[in-house]
Amino acid sequence: MLKRNLMLLVCSLFSVTQLYAQVYNIDIKDKAEKPLEKIPTMAGTANGTTFSVNNRYFEKDGKPWFPIMGEMHYNRVAPQNWEQEIIKMKNAGISIVATYVFWNEHETAKGVWDWKNNRDLRRFIQLCARQQMLVWLRIGPWSHGEQLHGGFPDWIQQLKGHRSNDPDYLAAAKQLFHQIAAQTRGLYFKDSGPIIGIQLENEYASGQAEHISELKKMAVLANISPVYWSVTANTVFDDRKMEVIPLQGSYPYRGWEKAGGRATKDFLYGNDQWIMTDALGKVFYDVQKFPKGLCEQGCGSQMTYNNRFVVEPHVVEAHLQNQIGRGMNLVGYYMFHGGTQTPGLKEPGLPESYDFQSPLSEFGLLRPSYRSLKILHSFVNDFGSDLAEMQVFEPENPVRNELDTNNLRYIARAKGNSGFLFLGNTQVRVNMPDKTVTMRVNLPAEQISFPSLTLKGQTTAILPFNLKVGGLLIKYVTAQPFARLVNGKHISLFFQELPGVQPQLAIDAKTIPLKKIRGWKTIALKNQLLLKSEGQKDLSFSDKEGNTFTLIFLSRTQAENAWRIKLKGQAALMITSADVLAENNKITLQEINNKQFKWQVYPKSLKAFSRYAAIPEKENVLFDTYLLKTAPYVPEVGITYPKAKNALITLPLSFPENVSNVILKIDYLGGSCQLFQKGKLITDDLFNGTVWQIGLADILKNGALNLNIGNADDKVSGLPVDLLHEMKIKGSVFKEIKALPQYQVTLPLNN
């Protein structure tokens, strides 16, 4: 009777709504898996660091390593911006920069090679190295990337034997590889350089397996010598030779399909797949031989004249979460940074812009998807070494219908008794209803029952169970792990609250000396301490091993605005609505149309910004808060409309020091809009209903701009009905053009 009353009290205190919640079970138990096997030909050591790989995951210094890679094409970004854009990628939590080396970008005529200016591959790699970023080169010879002939020069395209072991083609490809080797000499990891990976060919699904072997042999003889060799996973190759690692591709938005595609199976925690909707389980190799990884994780896609769509941040975030949950141990984005096509070298039928709706736009502007993905990058960077070793456990009846809106999509990754639940309630092209659920994890020796929670539609969640940190064992948390900061014996755990869910957690009673924590409803059971927030967003205590802990729960907005930084040799967190470009000796803050910068720093009292006075905030005892105002600026931009569908933009010669850029926001109706300067087409935009944002910094001194709207074609798919109706009434027209300053301040660090 006493036990029953206690359980009723627990249910009452913690507002458990089991009666109204759907209960979902998942069994975690030992299952047979191919033994861990090294891939012996892929390992390298330099400066005390070793990279290697086995059949399940990548390794750094012999430990599991979960890398995050983002693609930026150096030839499609202004070279004066390379380093700043690399810093932005680094600050997003990315550690590897991937890039194509397009053959026709460099061999401009037969035997004539160009490696200068925005084609200066060597300088681009050196800048990556300066920012401690690793590099993965995709050297082709055939690349695609929406480049003319897939990157082939015209004369190579005309060869009948291209993309084969035809002697004439191989002789030409050999010259390409020797050129690349000359540009990259001394920049490989074995030479203490940043290049760790090389991708050969691309999407070679209908060729001959021996061609990949021949390309690798040629590259090695040319002194191209990375740690890792890869191909795209729909490529035919000889998987018995272990010469290359297949890396997958997957896109939630598909510019090559009508309206950017339909609902896809990419949100179902499915088995191995390549890009197409029906490709669950279709691969050309033994998946047990190689680690699961992605070279083309779609966080955007290229629109075409006929196919329009808007990339939604919550969709690409859910898509990434799906990939991590289903067992990926490397994530490589295509594209993380947009760019502009080289005149004359774009694939026919595509725009000049290669913006891709990427997290970093064609002009280097941070889209909302940048912050959404950064949340998961922080989780992977801090918990990825645990994740990489974890097996994937599916529920008994996994959802396999992408149009199913009733049943919860979920999966688990676990090793032993510890792991993470991945819950999905997002589906591209489908509106998902809220779901009230109770999750039960069935372990060999116990069952962990999470309190019931409501998972909002268009969201996902990662929930830990038996999370061991130091001497602490957290049985469960109804919030998503965000960051783990370890500074000596003090460990700070940050969690992102789920929308509308009050944080609840259970801690193994043997690992925490306290029985009551201020600001938290507490029940001390025999084996666990149950906690539910009463409005308090943090708790601090020590474990029995002498570690001190601070657990902090961030709102979704705080998590989006949180940046991992190093201050005075300590792992720290900065929260600000500004864009953050953190370097070793300074931090630059940038924000559009806001001249007042506010930032918070954890841990408190670091005094890394001692030249600025911290402002008091009574409710915040964990963070120092700073406020800095800069001088206002009204952009000296003239906007006139000489005739219908045409706008003339006059520009200032320079900006003041506290303005990094001026952003031209162009709200229009039409099929597309082209940007001209001195009669030259600079770039363009395919209309999808969003405002086109152009950064003016790189084109200030070249004279006035002309904007011309093109009419919409009746064949265009993907535009909402209300926009089509508005265009029918108003025609092609500029609705509003305005110029907004991007303010910036630079904060020197007292490190």
ROMIKOL-643976 format. One record per residue (C-alpha): residue in one letter; residue number from 1; x, y, z. Coordinates in pm, whole numbers, plus 50000, padded with zeros to 5 digits. Each point is the difference from the previous one (the first is absolute). Last residue first. Layout:
N
 residuo num     u     v     w
       A NUM     X     Y     Z
...
***
This chain:
751
 residuo num     u     v     w
       N 751 54360 53535 47652
       N 750 49870 50354 50040
       L 749 49802 49987 49677
       P 748 49952 50291 49762
       L 747 49631 50057 49917
       T 746 49934 50118 49646
       V 745 49670 50173 49932
       Q 744 49784 49968 49690
       Y 743 49692 50157 49849
       Q 742 49837 49855 49690
       P 741 49827 50305 49854
       L 740 49662 49967 49829
       A 739 49911 50104 49645
       K 738 49640 49981 49886
       I 737 49817 49883 49690
       E 736 49624 49954 50010
       K 735 49723 49846 49791
       F 734 50195 49987 49674
       V 733 49770 49881 49723
       S 732 49915 49712 49769
       G 731 49621 49999 49964
       K 730 49773 50147 50264
       I 729 49684 49787 49957
       K 728 50148 49680 49859
       M 727 50301 50041 50226
       E 726 49774 50011 50307
       H 725 49817 49685 49884
       L 724 50329 49815 49946
       L 723 50109 50112 50345
       D 722 49676 49874 50158
       V 721 50033 49665 49822
       P 720 50345 49933 50145
       L 719 50288 49967 49752
       G 718 50129 49644 49954
       S 717 49987 49956 49625
       V 716 50086 50246 49722
       K 715 49860 49893 49663
       D 714 49789 50315 49960
       D 713 50322 50201 49993
       A 712 50046 50296 50231
       N 711 50111 50328 49849
       G 710 50357 50124 50037
       I 709 50086 50278 50243
       N 708 50301 50223 49934
       L 707 50226 50151 50265
       N 706 50270 50244 49895
       L 705 50289 50087 50226
       A 704 50213 50313 50013
       G 703 50379 49998 49991
       N 702 50286 49757 50056
       K 701 50115 50135 50334
       L 700 49727 49850 50214
       I 699 49996 49649 49851
       D 698 50154 49790 50279
       A 697 49823 50174 50290
       L 696 49652 50002 49842
       G 695 49850 49688 50158
       I 694 49682 49898 49819
       Q 693 49686 49867 50169
       W 692 49712 49872 49786
       V 691 49671 49998 50193
       T 690 49814 49670 49989
       G 689 49716 49903 49765
       N 688 50193 49747 49790
       F 687 50144 50232 49735
       L 686 50318 49879 49834
       D 685 50276 50245 50085
       D 684 50284 50130 49787
       T 683 50372 50071 49989
       I 682 50254 50249 49867
       L 681 49872 50049 49643
       K 680 50229 50260 49844
       G 679 49859 50322 49853
       K 678 50202 50218 50236
       Q 677 49843 49809 50292
       F 676 49702 49770 49946
       L 675 49787 49806 50251
       Q 674 49725 49779 49856
       C 673 49661 49927 50155
       S 672 49789 49692 49934
       G 671 49648 49888 49915
       G 670 49825 50298 50145
       L 669 49888 50171 50319
       Y 668 50243 50203 50208
       D 667 50148 50060 50344
       I 666 50366 50096 49967
       K 665 50201 50040 50319
       L 664 50334 50168 49932
       I 663 50236 49925 50286
       V 662 50271 50249 50084
       N 661 50320 49851 50132
       S 660 50252 50004 50283
       V 659 49879 50324 50159
       N 658 50188 50126 50308
       E 657 50290 50127 49789
       P 656 49779 50226 49787
       F 655 49902 49870 49655
       S 654 50160 50084 49667
       L 653 49945 50144 49652
       P 652 49625 50039 50048
       L 651 49766 49820 49760
       T 650 49741 50089 49737
       I 649 49726 49744 49934
       L 648 49790 50017 49681
       A 647 49683 49790 49991
       N 646 49825 49842 49700
       K 645 49674 49804 49973
       A 644 49820 50305 49867
       K 643 50223 50294 49923
       P 642 50259 50228 50155
       Y 641 49924 49875 50356
       T 640 50228 50176 50248
       I 639 50193 49890 50309
       G 638 50292 50201 50135
       V 637 50219 49846 50267
       E 636 50177 50215 50252
       P 635 49934 49751 50278
       V 634 49876 50168 50321
       Y 633 50251 49929 50274
       P 632 49955 50000 50376
       A 631 50304 50009 50230
       T 630 50067 49692 50211
       K 629 49849 49878 50323
       L 628 50152 49738 50226
       L 627 49826 49792 50266
       Y 626 50155 49722 50204
       T 625 49849 49727 50217
       D 624 50202 49765 50220
       F 623 49824 49667 50025
       L 622 49915 49762 50286
       V 621 49816 50225 50247
       N 620 49740 50130 49758
       E 619 49677 50122 50157
       K 618 50153 50309 50151
       E 617 50166 50117 49679
       P 616 50292 50237 50061
       I 615 50188 50144 49701
       A 614 50353 49879 49941
       A 613 50239 50286 49935
       Y 612 50202 49972 49681
       R 611 50381 50013 50001
       S 610 49994 49683 50207
       F 609 49860 49788 49717
       A 608 50168 49673 50098
       K 607 49913 50083 50360
       L 606 49917 49634 50070
       S 605 49751 50114 50266
       K 604 49711 49779 49886
       P 603 50049 49681 49807
       Y 602 49829 50069 49764
       V 601 49975 50323 49804
       Q 600 49700 50208 49899
       W 599 49985 50235 49704
       K 598 49819 50319 49905
       F 597 50086 50207 49697
       Q 596 49804 50316 49920
       K 595 50029 50132 49644
       N 594 49740 49758 49865
       N 593 49922 50019 49628
       I 592 50177 49674 49912
       E 591 50227 49858 50268
       Q 590 50372 49926 50015
       L 589 50215 49913 50301
       T 588 50374 49948 49960
       I 587 50190 49805 50264
       K 586 50371 50049 50051
       N 585 50331 49833 50078
       N 584 49950 49638 49899
       E 583 49710 50059 49763
       A 582 49624 50015 50050
       L 581 49770 50129 49727
       V 580 49661 50028 50172
       D 579 49675 50105 49831
       A 578 49797 50210 50243
       S 577 49704 49868 50200
       T 576 50241 49931 50285
       I 575 50085 49717 50239
       M 574 50368 49922 50055
       L 573 50112 49668 50145
       A 572 50338 49911 50145
       A 571 50264 49728 49998
       Q 570 50293 50149 50186
       G 569 50345 50109 49882
       K 568 49928 50364 50076
       L 567 49685 49987 49791
       K 566 49932 49725 49746
       I 565 49672 50016 49809
       R 564 49681 49800 49939
       W 563 49722 50230 49881
       A 562 49642 50015 50128
       N 561 49739 50199 49805
       E 560 49805 49697 49875
       A 559 50022 49851 50350
       Q 558 49871 50320 50159
       T 557 49706 50005 49759
       R 556 49916 49636 50077
       S 555 50009 50072 50372
       L 554 50308 49893 50189
       F 553 50016 49764 50297
       I 552 50317 50010 50208
       L 551 50153 49717 50204
       T 550 50298 50104 50211
       F 549 50221 49727 50137
       T 548 50291 49981 50241
       N 547 50231 49700 49985
       G 546 50146 49862 50322
       E 545 49935 49634 49925
       K 544 49689 49986 50222
       D 543 49818 50246 49779
       S 542 49957 50371 50057
       F 541 49694 50222 49953
       S 540 49852 50274 49782
       L 539 49655 50052 49851
       D 538 49875 50214 49715
       K 537 49683 50129 49833
       Q 536 49782 50057 50307
       G 535 49633 50041 49914
       E 534 49881 49725 50230
       S 533 50210 49747 49808
       K 532 49938 49632 50062
       L 531 50246 49769 50173
       L 530 49996 49632 50089
       L 529 50288 49868 50211
       Q 528 50043 49632 49937
       N 527 50076 49667 50168
       K 526 49792 50001 50318
       L 525 49785 50293 49894
       A 524 50072 50362 50084
       I 523 49730 50222 49852
       T 522 50086 50356 49907
       K 521 49812 50294 49856
       W 520 50278 50233 49891
       G 519 50076 50361 50094
       R 518 50238 49897 50277
       I 517 50133 49648 49975
       K 516 49915 49722 50248
       K 515 50154 49661 50069
       L 514 50359 50096 49926
       P 513 50292 49754 49995
       I 512 49971 49913 49628
       T 511 50144 49685 49841
       K 510 49830 49733 50212
       A 509 49660 50160 49945
       D 508 50016 49945 49624
       I 507 49862 50324 49859
       A 506 49654 50046 49849
       L 505 49907 50295 49789
       Q 504 49711 50228 49917
       P 503 50013 50316 49793
       Q 502 49666 50172 49937
       V 501 49886 49922 49646
       G 500 49828 50271 49791
       P 499 50266 49997 49727
       L 498 50275 49754 50095
       E 497 50262 50157 50224
       Q 496 50356 49999 49870
       F 495 50246 49852 50247
       F 494 50336 50131 50121
       L 493 50229 49791 50219
       S 492 50281 50179 50182
       I 491 50279 49791 50149
       H 490 50243 50136 50259
       K 489 50297 49780 50090
       G 488 50222 50159 49736
       N 487 49787 50203 49763
       V 486 49767 49765 49813
       L 485 49718 50157 49802
       R 484 49738 49754 49870
       A 483 49756 50149 49752
       F 482 49647 49957 49865
       P 481 49840 49691 50151
       Q 480 49626 50005 49920
       A 479 49744 50029 50277
       T 478 49775 49752 50180
       V 477 50301 49862 50188
       Y 476 50066 49637 50091
       K 475 50204 49777 50232
       I 474 50273 50258 50056
       L 473 50307 49830 50147
       L 472 50260 50233 50151
       G 471 50356 49892 50080
       G 470 50140 50177 49697
       V 469 49716 50015 49752
       K 468 49791 49687 49954
       L 467 49676 50034 49803
       N 466 49779 49706 50094
       F 465 49739 50117 49751
       P 464 50031 50301 49773
       L 463 49715 50163 49806
       I 462 50041 50140 49649
       A 461 49694 50187 49878
       T 460 49835 50103 49673
       T 459 49766 50281 49901
       Q 458 49747 50077 49723
       G 457 49709 49892 50221
       K 456 50060 50035 50372
       L 455 50118 49707 50205
       T 454 49779 49995 50307
       L 453 50153 49828 50298
       S 452 49931 49701 50220
       P 451 50264 49934 50262
       F 450 50273 49769 49869
       S 449 49985 49638 50105
       I 448 50335 49824 50031
       Q 447 49962 49624 50029
       E 446 50269 49799 50172
       A 445 50249 49711 49982
       P 444 50004 49908 49629
       L 443 49885 50348 49894
       N 442 49650 50094 49887
       V 441 49980 50371 49920
       R 440 49648 50133 50044
       M 439 49889 50325 49840
       T 438 49670 50159 50091
       V 437 49841 50210 49729
       T 436 49775 50295 49937
       K 435 50020 50074 49627
       D 434 49949 50338 49833
       P 433 49881 49981 49639
       M 432 50236 49975 49698
       N 431 49956 50220 49692
       V 430 50138 49813 49699
       R 429 50228 50135 49724
       V 428 50317 49899 50191
       Q 427 49914 49789 50301
       T 426 50060 50100 50361
       N 425 49896 49823 50319
       G 424 50316 49802 50062
       L 423 50129 49853 50325
       F 422 50361 49887 50040
       L 421 50068 49817 50328
       F 420 50358 50013 50122
       G 419 50223 49744 50168
       S 418 50134 49830 50306
       N 417 49934 49643 50120
       G 416 50264 49832 49785
       K 415 50055 50216 49695
       A 414 49694 50174 49865
       R 413 49844 50175 49702
       A 412 49624 50008 50001
       I 411 49719 50043 49748
       Y 410 49679 50197 49966
       R 409 49727 50099 49755
       L 408 49677 50051 50192
       N 407 49680 49871 49847
       N 406 49711 50214 49881
       T 405 50146 50203 49713
       D 404 50077 49709 49767
       L 403 50075 50157 49660
       E 402 50366 49888 50006
       N 401 49890 49640 50040
       R 400 50268 49780 50160
       V 399 49926 50065 50367
       P 398 50192 49748 50210
       N 397 49816 49700 50146
       E 396 50224 49828 50255
       P 395 50195 50315 50072
       E 394 50343 50040 49839
       F 393 50329 49980 50189
       V 392 50315 50155 49850
       Q 391 50334 49914 50157
       M 390 50205 50255 50191
       E 389 50373 50042 49951
       A 388 49968 50323 49800
       L 387 49747 50141 50245
       D 386 50243 50015 50294
       S 385 50269 50185 49802
       G 384 49719 50208 49854
       F 383 49886 50138 50336
       D 382 50168 50341 50003
       N 381 50049 50064 49627
       V 380 49674 49823 49915
       F 379 49790 50206 50244
       S 378 50161 50327 49888
       H 377 49941 49904 49637
       L 376 49634 49933 50085
       I 375 49947 50357 50122
       K 374 50208 50140 49713
       L 373 49749 49846 49758
       S 372 49723 50230 50119
       R 371 50233 50302 50012
       Y 370 50114 49957 49640
       S 369 49642 49918 49893
       P 368 49899 50353 50106
       R 367 50221 50134 49717
       L 366 50338 50154 50066
       L 365 50108 50235 49721
       G 364 50316 49910 49807
       F 363 49887 50162 49674
       E 362 49903 49673 49827
       S 361 49836 49903 50327
       L 360 50140 49816 50299
       P 359 49739 49747 50118
       S 358 49953 49919 49629
       Q 357 49698 50105 49791
       F 356 50209 49845 49715
       D 355 50156 50343 49938
       Y 354 50155 49884 49674
       S 353 49885 50313 49818
       E 352 50047 50021 49625
       P 351 49675 49807 49952
       L 350 49968 49650 49851
       G 349 49890 49884 49655
       P 348 50349 49914 49879
       E 347 50253 49895 50269
       K 346 50208 50298 50097
       L 345 50343 50070 49855
       G 344 49945 50304 49780
       P 343 50026 50253 50281
       T 342 50122 49825 50317
       Q 341 49694 49918 50213
       T 340 49939 50191 50321
       G 339 50015 49854 50350
       G 338 49817 49817 50276
       H 337 50159 49871 50318
       F 336 49892 49678 50176
       M 335 49932 49829 49666
       Y 334 50006 49700 50006
       Y 333 50066 49905 50360
       G 332 50225 49724 50132
       V 331 49890 49814 50311
       L 330 50215 49716 50131
       N 329 49888 49726 50238
       M 328 49654 49936 49855
       G 327 49799 49747 50199
       R 326 49629 50050 49944
       G 325 49977 50260 50275
       I 324 50271 50222 49853
       Q 323 49829 49996 49660
       N 322 49656 50073 50147
       Q 321 50140 50293 50199
       L 320 50143 50138 49676
       H 319 49660 49979 49831
       A 318 49833 50155 50303
       E 317 50236 50299 49978
       V 316 49945 50025 49623
       V 315 49624 50006 50060
       H 314 50005 50245 50291
       P 313 50194 50248 49789
       E 312 49753 50004 49707
       V 311 50142 49996 49648
       V 310 49754 50187 49776
       F 309 49904 49845 49666
       R 308 50015 50066 49626
       N 307 50036 49760 49706
       N 306 49964 50127 49642
       Y 305 50287 50248 49980
       T 304 50209 49777 50224
       M 303 50059 50014 50374
       Q 302 50323 49865 50145
       S 301 49965 49822 50331
       G 300 50037 50069 50371
       C 299 50128 49820 50308
       G 298 50050 49683 49801
       Q 297 50245 49757 50156
       E 296 50232 49924 49711
       C 295 50322 49840 50124
       L 294 49822 49787 50258
       G 293 50137 49727 50223
       K 292 49938 49646 50117
       P 291 50327 49826 50075
       F 290 50105 49728 49755
       K 289 50014 49621 49982
       Q 288 49653 49929 50140
       V 287 49838 50192 49714
       D 286 50117 49741 49745
       Y 285 49989 50194 49674
       F 284 49780 50115 49714
       V 283 49716 50147 50210
       K 282 49621 49998 49989
       G 281 49866 49963 50357
       L 280 49742 50275 49977
       A 279 50039 50132 49645
       D 278 49637 50070 49906
       T 277 50018 50374 50075
       M 276 50329 50057 49822
       I 275 50317 50126 50169
       W 274 50177 49689 50118
       Q 273 49879 49789 50287
       D 272 50113 49793 50294
       N 271 49711 49906 50228
       G 270 49729 50241 50109
       Y 269 49966 50244 50289
       L 268 49670 50104 49836
       F 267 50074 50363 49908
       D 266 50189 49934 49675
       K 265 49702 49808 49861
       T 264 49902 50302 49793
       A 263 49692 50222 49976
       R 262 50000 50149 49651
       G 261 50270 50165 49796
       G 260 50144 50345 49934
       A 259 49689 50129 49821
       K 258 50053 49731 49733
       E 257 50325 49812 50059
       W 256 50358 50105 49915
       G 255 49999 50256 50279
       R 254 49959 49727 50258
       Y 253 49926 50108 50355
       P 252 50043 49744 50283
       Y 251 50329 49892 49841
       S 250 50210 49691 50073
       G 249 50350 49900 49894
       Q 248 50219 49718 50125
       L 247 50372 49952 50048
       P 246 50175 49691 49863
       I 245 50351 49957 50146
       V 244 50274 49922 49746
       E 243 50270 49742 49938
       M 242 49855 49720 50213
       K 241 50086 49749 49721
       R 240 49689 49788 50052
       D 239 49772 50303 49950
       D 238 50092 50016 49630
       F 237 49823 50313 49879
       V 236 49666 50101 49847
       T 235 49893 50337 50138
       N 234 49667 50052 50176
       A 233 50200 50058 50320
       T 232 50189 50305 49881
       V 231 50369 49921 50005
       S 230 50262 50032 50272
       W 229 50372 49989 50079
       Y 228 50121 50082 50351
       V 227 50344 50088 50139
       P 226 50096 50209 49699
       S 225 50291 49949 49756
       I 224 49983 50157 49655
       N 223 50357 49929 49895
       A 222 49923 49963 49624
       L 221 50055 49623 50036
       V 220 49733 49999 50273
       A 219 49754 50181 49772
       M 218 50062 49759 49713
       K 217 49943 49695 50222
       K 216 49683 50158 50137
       L 215 49870 50066 49651
       E 214 50078 49644 49894
       S 213 49815 49849 50295
       I 212 49699 50221 49926
       H 211 50009 49884 49636
       E 210 50010 49635 50108
       A 209 49640 50025 50123
       Q 208 49868 50078 49653
       G 207 49740 50268 49943
       S 206 49625 50023 50058
       A 205 49978 50138 50354
       Y 204 50296 50237 49995
       E 203 49831 50265 50214
       N 202 50324 50196 50028
       E 201 50365 49943 49903
       L 200 50258 49959 50278
       Q 199 49960 50165 50340
       I 198 50318 50090 50188
       G 197 50029 50044 50378
       I 196 50240 50121 50270
       I 195 50126 50326 49853
       P 194 50092 50234 50289
       G 193 50383 49998 49982
       S 192 50250 49852 50245
       D 191 50182 49826 49710
       K 190 49814 49672 50064
       F 189 49681 50210 50017
       Y 188 50042 50115 49642
       L 187 50093 50361 49921
       G 186 50364 49942 49898
       R 185 49914 49992 49628
       T 184 49638 50102 49944
       Q 183 50042 50210 49686
       A 182 50252 49757 49848
       A 181 49778 49702 50081
       I 180 49703 50172 49834
       Q 179 50203 50050 49682
       H 178 50124 49640 50011
       F 177 49641 49881 50042
       L 176 49885 50203 49699
       Q 175 50287 49866 49787
       K 174 49903 49644 50094
       A 173 49640 50077 49901
       A 172 50124 50079 49647
       A 171 50194 49673 49972
       L 170 49706 49811 50151
       Y 169 49765 50142 49737
       D 168 50230 49908 49714
       P 167 50058 49650 50140
       D 166 49627 49916 50046
       N 165 49966 49881 50358
       S 164 49657 50160 50025
       R 163 49835 50330 50090
       H 162 50081 50138 49653
       G 161 50039 49748 49720
       K 160 49817 50180 49722
       L 159 50203 50318 50054
       Q 158 49782 50305 49925
       Q 157 49954 50085 50368
       I 156 50378 50002 50034
       W 155 50029 50264 49727
       D 154 49735 50218 50162
       P 153 50170 49996 50341
       F 152 49828 49761 50244
       G 151 49850 50144 50317
       G 150 49671 49811 49986
       H 149 49972 50105 49635
       L 148 49932 50359 50118
       Q 147 49993 50012 50382
       E 146 49680 49914 50190
       G 145 50222 49831 50263
       H 144 50080 49728 49741
       S 143 50340 49867 50107
       W 142 50174 49806 49725
       P 141 50379 49982 50055
       G 140 49895 50012 50279
       I 139 50217 50178 50258
       R 138 49765 50025 50299
       L 137 50238 50140 50263
       W 136 49938 49946 50373
       V 135 50162 50269 50217
       L 134 50060 50042 50375
       M 133 49940 50332 50172
       Q 132 50250 50142 50248
       Q 131 49923 50358 49887
       R 130 50346 50043 49847
       A 129 49961 49658 49838
       C 128 49681 50106 49824
       L 127 50185 50311 49881
       Q 126 50276 49777 49860
       I 125 49739 49792 49816
       F 124 49859 50312 49831
       R 123 50351 50121 49914
       R 122 50079 49671 49828
       L 121 49672 49992 49808
       D 120 50062 50337 49839
       R 119 49709 49993 49754
       N 118 49841 50316 50147
       N 117 50324 50183 49919
       K 116 50248 49767 49827
       W 115 50024 49628 49918
       D 114 49953 50019 49619
       W 113 50125 49725 49768
       V 112 50040 49999 49622
       G 111 50070 49653 49853
       K 110 49667 49985 49817
       A 109 49820 50322 50082
       T 108 49871 50127 50335
       E 107 50151 49708 50188
       H 106 49916 50137 50347
       E 105 49624 50051 50020
       N 104 49954 49726 49741
       W 103 50141 49744 50246
       F 102 49777 50099 50292
       V 101 50174 49943 50334
       Y 100 49700 49936 50224
       T  99 50010 50115 50361
       A  98 49966 49861 50349
       V  97 50086 50196 50316
       I  96 50039 49783 50311
       S  95 49940 50100 50366
       I  94 49647 50145 49994
       G  93 49856 50131 50327
       A  92 49822 50304 49853
       N  91 50296 50211 50117
       K  90 50225 49806 49762
       M  89 49767 50072 49708
       K  88 49999 50370 50086
       I  87 50380 49996 50028
       I  86 50025 49843 49653
       E  85 49778 50283 49872
       Q  84 50232 50264 50148
       E  83 50302 49824 49851
       W  82 49857 49975 49652
       N  81 49861 50353 49977
       Q  80 50283 50163 49800
       P  79 49986 49693 49774
       A  78 49642 50078 49883
       V  77 49800 49675 50022
       R  76 49913 49769 49708
       N  75 50357 49883 49926
       Y  74 50050 49910 50367
       H  73 49705 49762 49999
       M  72 49867 49956 50353
       E  71 49896 49662 50139
       G  70 49955 49925 50369
       M  69 50142 49711 50200
       I  68 49909 49881 50350
       P  67 50224 49731 50149
       F  66 49895 49733 50255
       W  65 50323 49866 50153
       P  64 50034 49679 50203
       K  63 50338 49980 50176
       G  62 50334 49875 49867
       D  61 50147 50349 49977
       K  60 49711 50101 49775
       E  59 49782 49724 49864
       F  58 49731 49963 49735
       Y  57 49714 49760 50053
       R  56 49854 49655 49936
       N  55 50230 49804 49764
       N  54 50308 50166 50143
       V  53 50170 50333 49944
       S  52 50325 50181 50076
       F  51 50130 50347 50087
       T  50 50298 50041 50232
       T  49 50118 50319 50168
       G  48 50346 50039 50156
       N  47 50119 50253 49742
       A  46 49908 49768 49713
       T  45 49856 49649 49982
       G  44 49806 49830 49722
       A  43 49756 49719 49944
       M  42 49805 49861 49706
       T  41 50166 49689 49858
       P  40 49922 49797 50312
       I  39 49621 50029 49994
       K  38 49966 49885 50360
       E  37 49746 49732 50089
       L  36 49748 50009 50285
       P  35 49812 49673 50001
       K  34 49686 49970 49785
       E  33 49697 50046 50221
       A  32 49788 49757 50195
       K  31 49753 50158 50235
       D  30 50018 50086 50368
       K  29 49680 50148 50133
       I  28 49821 50329 49980
       D  27 49629 49952 49943
       I  26 49784 50296 49902
       N  25 49653 50073 50126
       Y  24 49753 50273 49910
       V  23 49705 50090 50224
       Q  22 49740 50234 49852
       A  21 49913 50258 50262
       Y  20 49658 50087 50139
       L  19 49996 49761 50295
       Q  18 50374 50038 50054
       T  17 49953 50366 50089
       V  16 50274 50034 50264
       S  15 49963 50332 50178
       F  14 50328 49962 50191
       L  13 49859 50053 50346
       S  12 49680 49808 49935
       C  11 50175 49701 49845
       V  10 50260 49996 50276
       L   9 49729 50021 50266
       L   8 49812 49713 49839
       M   7 50326 49801 50004
       L   6 50044 50071 50371
       N   5 49642 49897 50074
       R   4 50057 49667 49823
       K   3 50324 49938 50196
       L   2 49824 50075 50330
       M   1 49715 49762 49911
***
